[in-house]
Amino acid sequence: MHGSVSVRVQPGSGNRVFFGAINNQGLAGGCLENIKTGVLTPVLWRQGSYTRLPTGDLPAGMVYGVNEAGDATGKVTQADGFGQRAARWVGGQLQVLSNDQVGGSRGEHINDKGSVAIVYGMPTDPQIMRVGLWRGDQLTPLPEMRSLAALNNLDEVLGQSTEGPARAAVW
């Protein structure tokens, strides 16, 4: 049986906290939500204290994945949540993952190599969602993937196949 320890997270007056990921060292990623404005600020939490992550030209964001080195992935967005772009934070520095293949996007998982599994909309129709693997500065579309579940350190992506009825698939 595993024990648990409750740590009180105090996000500060006027904010709520949401978590999206945690690594093996207990570094958690998520966001602070300003209760009045609804704006989300991406943060990394360790032992009850947090570090705000930069959002570049966009005012809001959220962390969905944290690797063992403490690098993170998620999204940066307009304050209203529109115009989201997949983001990777390495050493606390922001890299927006975007090119002409990608409409709206978000980084879901980051592995220890820094590869990011993303979900993105097509530039011609953002409602059509796709799955891709962002390595370095390049996107590899995974057209046979319908949904995204996990990414490992071998750059293998787990999800559901687009072929026929939904079924598990590894790319």
C-alpha positions, 0 to 999 in steps of 0.5 A, a space after each residue: 500500500 502506498 502512502 500519500 502526503 497532502 501539500 497545501 497549494 496556496 496560489 495567492 489571493 484571487 487565483 485558483 490552481 489547476 494541475 495537468 501533469 507531474 513528473 517522478 521528482 514531484 514537479 507539477 505543471 498546470 496553471 493559475 486561473 485569475 478568478 475575476 478575469 478567467 485568464 490562465 497563467 502557465 506554472 510549474 509547482 514544486 513543494 508548494 511554491 510555483 514558477 510562472 512560465 512565459 507566454 510570449 505575445 499571448 497573455 495566457 497558457 496551460 501546462 499539460 506535460 512535464 518531463 524528468 528534466 523539468 521541461 514542459 509542454 502545453 499551450 499559450 492562448 489569447 486571454 479568451 482561450 482562442 488562438 491556442 498554440 502548442 508550447 514547449 518550455 525548456 529551462 523556463 524559456 518558451 518555444 511556440 510550436 507552430 508552422 504552416 501545417 498547424 492551425 490551433 494546437 496544444 502540446 499534450 506530452 513531452 518526453 525526456 528527449 524534448 519531443 512533444 506529442 501535439 493535437 492540432 487543427 488543420 490551417 484550412 479547417 481548425 475543426 479537423 483535429 490531427 495528432 503529430 510529433 514535434 521533434 526539434 523544430 519539425 512536425 511529423 504529422 501522424 495522419 493514421 492517429 485519431 486521438 492521442 494518449 501517451 508518448 514515450 522516450 522512444 518517440 512512440 505515440 499511443 492513441 487510436 487509429 483512424 482506420 475503421 472503428 476506434 482501436 488502439 494504435 502505436 506509431 
